[in-house]
């Protein structure tokens, strides 16, 4: 871990605060793309580590993987039956049975045109094999084989390298390792992979009326939903959710630097806007962090910001659950993705089935459920679109990106989607 940061003197804090206030106008009301670009320019770097392939599920590959051998490595039988040395249209046809091979055996002498050998599915074929006939289509007595179907060249043969050829790229760097990817690497004899270290991400709620469950609450208080939601989203995106010990907000300027020594990213929810001020912004400047931007022209969650402390990024997201979710998807998730070497958002054009009856004075992100059908992408606007409501998050897999100044969406309108 990094050495603990020294306490910043009051004069330095005042100087930093004055600088931030002077730059405030330039950093406010940025577009979404401007804010995202600033974040990419201040991206924390992740080291790589080697893990056992058996522990590699959902890890992000740090380098490109190529085939160490062809797959299959040699011609193999696709069925249990007989490898024959020539094709024939005669039915029945006959061949002399010259032997039988087990799966672990590797034939080393060629098959003659009038010969056949018994083989098993996946077994290596002898040189000179023209085709493989399923045993269901044959009758064998002593060394005579009768074949009751036309024999076509190449039938039931898995050719060398038909799946992958030696030297071929099989998995690109920055690919999320799936069960099928693990199967492929195992087939290549790989037992360990180089992956990106998982980023450690902590979440703090600055709202004084938010209480973690299962502590009792009183009138005016609410149980914390943002913290558990963000922790789940972080894990879903490949990060490690760090559970910070509860801290009184007034003690955060002293406690936060210690926490930052142990994480790559910090997400603060709540306190993003209070009477033309921001508790989160004040907190960031109090600990000496450099504010990168504040306020982005989107709804919900326009009062959002980011700062940098050494190599760590600090995010301020809305305390409203839906706005917090949207802020995470637009700002934090792309940063995690970029730390893994992945770029770009998944976007699609879609038909909005049910419309949305509010005009967009500001660029608006509407929560929707997107499905792909024979007609292309279609999206349904989910109920409960207030920033304070959780309902619209339950089936949400897309954000409908509505440009500022757009009228209400009519059913059947064409819309731009950000697929989550």
N, C-alpha and C positions, 0 to 999 in steps of 0.2 A: 504494500500500500504506500501511497505517497506520504511524505512527512506532514505532520499537522501544520495547518496554516497559522501564521502568527496573527495576533490581534491587530486589526488595522486602526491606526490612530484616528482620532476625531477629525483632525485637520485634513487628512487624506480623504476621509469619507465625505466631508463637506465639499472638497474639491471635486470628487467624483460625482457627487449629487448635482453640483452646479453645472458640470459638464453635461450630464444627462439631461437636465432641464433645458439647457441651451440647445441641445440637439433634438428635443422632443418633437418639434414640428416636422422635422425631416423624417422622423421614424413613425409618424402616425398615419393612419388611413392608407396603408400600403395595399396593393392588390394581393390576392392569394399567391400568385406566382412570384411576386417580388419577395414576399416573406419566405416562401419555400426556397428561393434561390439563396437568400441570406443564410438560411439554415444549412444548405448544402456547402456553402463556402466556409462554414465553421464546424464542419463535421468532426466528431471525435473518431479516432482511428481504433480499430479492434485488432488485437493480436490474433494469431492462429494457434491452434493446438491439435494434437493428434489423439484421436479416440478410437477405441475398438469399433469395428464395423457394427457389431451387435448393439452398441450404444449410440449409433449414428442416426437413428430415426429422427427426422425433422431438423437435423442440424444442417447448416449451410456450408456447402463445399467451398474450400478456399482456393482450389485450383482445378483446372481441367483434367479429366480422367480419360485415358485412351485405352483401347483394347490391347492387352498384353499378348493375346493370341486370337486366332479366328474362332468363331463360335458358330457351329461346331468346329472342332479342331481338325476333323477328318470327315469323310463321307460316312453317314450313319443310316441305319434302317429306321424307317418311320413306323414299321409294324412288326409284329411277330410273324415270321413266315420264311420264305426261301429267297435268297439272292440268286439270280440267274444270269447267265453269261451272254444272252442274246434276246432280242425281241422277236415276237412271232405273232402272226394273225391267226394261226391255226388253233382251233379249239376242238378237242383238247390237244395240247402239245406235251412233249415229254423231254425230260432232262435226266442226266445221271447224277444222283446224289453223291457228292464227293466228300462230304463231311458235315460237321456242325460246330458252331462257335458260341461260346458263352460271352456274356457281357464284358468280362474282364480280359478277354483274349483279343489280341491284335493280329489279324491275318497278315502273313508275309509272303504268300505266293498268289499269283494271279488265277482268276477263274476263267476256265475255257468256255467257248461259246455254247457247248452242249452240256455244261455242268451247272449244278445248283448246290448251294450249301444252306443249311438251316441257320437262321439268325434270329436275334431278339430285338425288340424295340430299343433303339439307342445304341445298338451294337455297331462297332466299326465294320465297314464292308470291305471285302477283299478287292484288290485291284482287278479291273476287268468286269466289275458288276455293271450290268445293263439296267436292271430293274429289280424290285423286290415284290414278290407275290404273296399276299396274305395267305396264311395257312388254311383259312376257311375256303379258299378257291382251289385247293389242291387235294390230291390223294397220293399217299406215299406207301410203297410196298418194297421192302428191302432197299435196293439202291435205285429204284425207278420212281420218278416223280411225274405225275400227270397234273397238268395245269388246265383249269376249266374257265379261263378267260383270256382275252387277247393280252399279250404282254407288250406294254408300251415303254419305250426308252425313257428312263428317268423316273418312272412311277414309284412312289413310296420311298424315295431317297431324299434324305436331308443332306444337301450339298455342303461342302466345306465353306465356312464363312457366310452361309446364307442369312444368318441372323446379324452378325457383326464380323468385320474383317480386321485382322491384326493391324494396329496403328490407327484405326478409326476413332474419332472422338465419340465417346459413349455417354459422358455426362459433362456438361459445361461447368466452369467455375461459377460460384454464386447460385448454384442450384440447390433447392431444398431436397434433402435426401429422403426418398419415400421407400416403402416396402419393396416396390419393384426395382428401384435403384439399388437397394441392398442386395436383392436377388442377382442382379446383373453383375455387380462388383464381386459377389461371392463366386459367381460362375467364372470370373477371371482370376480367382485365387487371391483376391484382396481380403485382408483381415483387419486393416486399420486405415483410417482416412484422416486427411488434414482438413479441419473445419475452422470456421471463425469462432472465436470465443463468444459466448452469449453475453450481450450487454446487460449490466446490472442497472435497474431502473427503480427509483424510489418515488413514492407518492406521499404528499402531505396536504391535508385539508386545512385551509386558513380560516374557514368560517367558524366563529366561536359557538354557534348553536348546533354544530354537527357533532354527533356522538357515535363512537363505534359500537356496533352490536357485540355482545348482548347487554351492554350497560343500560340501566333504566334511563328513560327520558322524561322530561316534564313538558308542560305546555310551552310552545315556542321553540322546542328543540326537535331535531330530526335525526334518524339513524343514517349513518354514512353509507351511501350507495356508490358514490364516485370512486372511493378508494378500492373496494373490491372489484368494481367494473374495470378500472384501469389496470389493476393487477392481472385480471383475467386476460385483457387485451394484450398486455405486455407478453404474457406467457404464450398466448396464441400466435404472436408475431415472432417468437423465438427468443425473447429476452428472459431475464431472471427478475422476478418481482421481489423487491426488497421491502420488507415490512418494517417501517420506521417506528420506533417507540413513540407513544404519544408525548407531545411536548406542548407546553403552554405557548401560545403565539408570541407572547412578549419575550420568551427565552430563545426563540428561534435564531436571532442574530448571533447568539453565542454558540448554539448547538449545531446550526446548519453547516458550518465549515467542516466539522468533524464528520457529519454524514456524507458530505460531498467527497471526502477522501475515499469512500468505499463504493461509490457508484459512478456510472458513466453519464446518466441522465437523471434529472430531477423534475417531477411534475407537481406543480402546486395547483390545487383547485380552490375556488372561492377567493374572495378578496381581490378579484381582478378589476373591480370598479366600485368605488365608494365615494359618492359626492365629488365628482370630478377628480378623484385621486385613485390610487391603486395600492392596496396594502402589499400585494405581491411585488409590484415594482419598487416600492420603498424598501421592502425586505432585500431584494436583489442588490440595490445600490448600497444598502447599509453594510452588506458583507463584502462590498468591493467588486461585485460582478459587473461586467460591461453589458449594458442593455443593447440588444441588437435591433429590436423593433418593438413597437407597441401600438395596438389597435390595427385591425385588418378589416377591410371593407367587405365583410360577409355577415350573414345572419343564418343561424343563431351564433352567438359567441364572438361578436366583433371585438369585445374588450379582451383581447388575448395578446400575449407577448412572449418574448424569449430573451434570455441573457446568456452570457458565457463567463464561466469562472475557471481560469486555467484551461484545461481541455474539456471540461464538462459543460453540457448544455442544460439550461434551466428553462422550463416552460411554465407559463401561467395560463391556465384554462378556466373557463367559466365554472361556477359552482352549480349551475343548472344542469341536471343529468344529460338531457339531450344535447345541449350546447357543449358540454364536456366531451361527450362521445364524438360529436362532429369535429371538435378541435383536435382530439386525439387522431382521428382518421386523416385529417388534412395536414397536420404538422408533425406529430410524433411518429406515426406509422411510417411516413416516407423517410424520416431520418433513420429509423431502425433498418429499413429496407436498404438505404444507401450505405449504412455502415457494413452491411453484408455484401456490398458490391452490386446491389440491384438498383435499377433506375426506372423511372417512369411510373405513371398511374395507369391502371386498367380502365380505359374509357370505352364507351359504346353509345351509339345512337339508338334510341328506343321510342316506342309508341306508348304514351301515357294513357292508360285505360280509363281512369276515372277523373283525371284533371285535378286542379288545385285552385280554389276560388279566391286566392289573395294575390293582388299584383305585387311585384318585387321592386320596391323602391331601392333596395340594396341587393347586391348579389346574394341569392338565397340558396341554401342547401336543404332540400326537402328529403326526408327519410322515406325510402321506398322499398318495395319487394320486387326484384327483377327476375324474370324467367325467360329462357330462350326457347322458342318454338319454331314451327315451320315458317312462321311469319317474321322471324327475327326476334330481336329483343323487345320485350314488353315489360312495363313497370306499373305497379299499383302504388298510389300514394297511401301511406299507412295512416291510420287514425292517431290522434294525439300529437299534433305537430307543435304544441307549445314547447319552448325550451325547457320548461320545468317538468315536463311529463316523460315518463319512462315507456309508456305504451308503444310509441312509434319505434322503439329500439328492438322490440321482441322479435320481429321477423325481418328486421332491416338488413339487407345485403347490398344496398346501393344508395348513393346520394344523387338526387336529381339536381343538377347544377343549372339554376335559373339565372340568367343575366340580369343585371340591374336595369330597371326601367321596363321590364317585361310585364305585359298585362296578365290577368289571371289565366291559368292554363285551362283550355277547353279539353274535354274528353277526346282522346284520339290525337292530341297534339304530339309533335315530334320533339323529343327532349334529349339532352346530353346527360349521360350517366357516368358517375365514378363508381366502378364496381369494387366492392370491398372484399 
